[in-house]
Amino acid sequence: MGITRYHFLIEGRVQGVGYRMSAQLSAQKTGVTGWVRNLPNGQVEMLAEGDTSQLSQLLEWAWQGPEFAKVTDIQLTEQTATGEFSQFDIR
């Protein structure tokens, strides 16, 4: 099975609640690579590569987030994976 890339734009109360650190831990736990960062508009952007099972687990986590997060929407785009990442970083 090949790898896939998911691009996430996560909306809601997702900044200032430890979302990026929790996303990194979840990504490492599921074995995906990529990055996560805050955007100036209050969203969190995440780019992740892995097999579809791993990415589905990360998407499921993304809807929950850490304890004090409140996710209201996730815009998800599937893209062609490049394999350029060796780990999952916070930017």
Secondary structure by P-SEA (a helix, b strand, c coil): cbbbbbbbbccccccccaaaaaaaaaaaaaccccccccccccbbbbbbbccaaaaaaaaaaaacccccccccccccccccccccccccccc
